[in-house]
Amino acid sequence: MRKQRTFNPANWHFAWTEDGWYEWDRKAAHSAALRARNVEAKRMKAAGRLVTKSTIPGQLITRGGIGSGHPEISMHVSMYVSVYMIEVG
């Protein structure tokens, strides 16, 4: 069975500010997401699993919006992906 994990840069270095807007260090976030994906891939390889790494550029994601108490914002990010095989049974 294949298992896939994505590493979204918006999950790093993103914070809502008190005035209702946000701060995000795009460059640091992409570096952190890529580094996290590579650490995960290295850990899986060390466990003997076959790992494939890939990048999906230009993904449009949103944060905030209805019910969140924050304005909806959209941003483009590169998603970093690690796919590996796991044994079932």
Sine and cosine of phi, psi and omega as CSV:
sin_phi,cos_phi,sin_psi,cos_psi,sin_omega,cos_omega
0.00,0.00,0.63,-0.77,0.02,-1.00
-1.00,-0.08,0.64,-0.77,0.08,-1.00
-0.84,-0.54,0.70,-0.72,-0.03,-1.00
-0.85,-0.52,0.66,-0.75,0.06,-1.00
-0.76,-0.65,0.74,-0.67,0.03,-1.00
-0.95,-0.31,0.54,-0.84,0.01,-1.00
-0.87,-0.50,0.97,-0.26,-0.09,-1.00
-1.00,-0.04,0.88,-0.48,-0.01,-1.00
-0.84,0.54,-0.44,0.90,0.00,-1.00
-0.93,0.38,-0.19,0.98,0.06,-1.00
-0.99,0.10,-0.06,1.00,0.02,-1.00
-0.86,-0.51,0.62,-0.79,0.13,-0.99
0.83,0.55,0.53,0.85,0.03,-1.00
-0.88,-0.47,0.74,-0.68,0.04,-1.00
-0.49,-0.87,0.64,-0.77,0.12,-0.99
-0.98,0.20,0.62,-0.78,0.02,-1.00
-1.00,-0.09,0.23,-0.97,-0.02,-1.00
-0.90,0.43,-0.43,0.90,0.00,-1.00
-0.99,0.10,0.14,0.99,0.08,-1.00
1.00,-0.03,-0.01,1.00,0.03,-1.00
-0.98,-0.20,-0.41,-0.91,-0.07,-1.00
-0.58,-0.82,0.30,-0.95,0.15,-0.99
-0.83,-0.56,0.66,-0.75,0.03,-1.00
-0.45,-0.89,0.83,-0.55,0.06,-1.00
-1.00,-0.05,1.00,-0.04,-0.11,-0.99
-0.83,0.55,-0.73,0.68,-0.06,-1.00
-0.90,0.43,-0.73,0.69,0.02,-1.00
-0.90,0.43,-0.60,0.80,0.00,-1.00
-0.90,0.43,-0.71,0.71,0.02,-1.00
-0.90,0.43,-0.64,0.77,0.04,-1.00
-0.89,0.45,-0.67,0.74,-0.01,-1.00
-0.91,0.40,-0.67,0.74,0.00,-1.00
-0.91,0.41,-0.68,0.74,0.03,-1.00
-0.90,0.43,-0.68,0.73,0.02,-1.00
-0.89,0.46,-0.68,0.73,0.02,-1.00
-0.89,0.46,-0.66,0.75,0.04,-1.00
-0.89,0.46,-0.68,0.73,-0.02,-1.00
-0.93,0.38,-0.60,0.80,0.06,-1.00
-0.90,0.43,-0.70,0.72,0.03,-1.00
-0.88,0.48,-0.70,0.71,0.00,-1.00
-0.89,0.45,-0.66,0.75,0.02,-1.00
-0.90,0.44,-0.65,0.76,0.02,-1.00
-0.90,0.44,-0.67,0.74,0.01,-1.00
-0.92,0.39,-0.65,0.76,0.04,-1.00
-0.89,0.45,-0.65,0.76,0.02,-1.00
-0.90,0.45,-0.47,0.88,0.03,-1.00
-0.99,0.12,0.05,1.00,0.06,-1.00
1.00,0.02,0.24,0.97,-0.02,-1.00
-1.00,-0.07,0.54,-0.84,0.10,-0.99
-0.98,0.19,0.83,-0.56,-0.10,-1.00
-0.85,-0.52,0.69,-0.73,0.11,-0.99
-0.87,-0.49,0.77,-0.63,0.03,-1.00
-0.95,-0.32,0.59,-0.81,0.06,-1.00
-0.48,-0.88,0.21,-0.98,0.03,-1.00
-0.77,-0.64,0.72,-0.70,0.06,-1.00
-0.93,-0.38,0.98,-0.19,-0.08,-1.00
-0.98,0.20,0.36,-0.93,0.16,-0.99
0.91,0.41,0.57,0.82,0.03,-1.00
-0.99,0.12,0.78,-0.62,0.03,-1.00
-1.00,0.03,0.87,-0.50,0.02,-1.00
-0.83,-0.56,0.31,-0.95,0.04,-1.00
-0.80,-0.61,0.39,-0.92,0.11,-0.99
-0.71,-0.70,0.44,-0.90,0.03,-1.00
0.97,0.25,-0.46,-0.89,0.02,-1.00
0.98,-0.22,-0.17,-0.99,-0.11,-0.99
-0.78,0.62,0.78,-0.63,0.07,-1.00
0.99,0.13,-0.12,0.99,-0.05,-1.00
-1.00,-0.03,-0.31,0.95,-0.07,-1.00
0.99,0.12,0.12,0.99,0.00,-1.00
-0.76,-0.65,0.43,-0.90,0.07,-1.00
-0.92,0.39,0.47,-0.88,0.07,-1.00
-0.98,0.19,0.78,-0.62,0.07,-1.00
-0.84,-0.54,0.49,-0.87,0.06,-1.00
-0.85,-0.53,0.56,-0.83,0.05,-1.00
-0.51,-0.86,0.46,-0.89,0.07,-1.00
-0.99,-0.13,0.73,-0.68,0.03,-1.00
-0.68,-0.73,0.32,-0.95,0.18,-0.98
-0.99,-0.12,0.84,-0.55,0.04,-1.00
-1.00,0.02,0.72,-0.70,0.02,-1.00
-0.97,-0.23,0.77,-0.64,-0.16,-0.99
-0.84,-0.54,0.62,-0.78,0.15,-0.99
-0.79,-0.61,0.79,-0.62,0.00,-1.00
-0.86,-0.51,0.75,-0.66,0.02,-1.00
-0.58,-0.81,0.33,-0.94,-0.03,-1.00
-1.00,-0.05,0.66,-0.76,0.13,-0.99
-0.80,-0.60,0.50,-0.87,0.01,-1.00
-1.00,0.07,0.65,-0.76,0.01,-1.00
-0.93,-0.37,0.68,-0.73,0.08,-1.00
0.96,-0.28,0.00,0.00,0.00,0.00
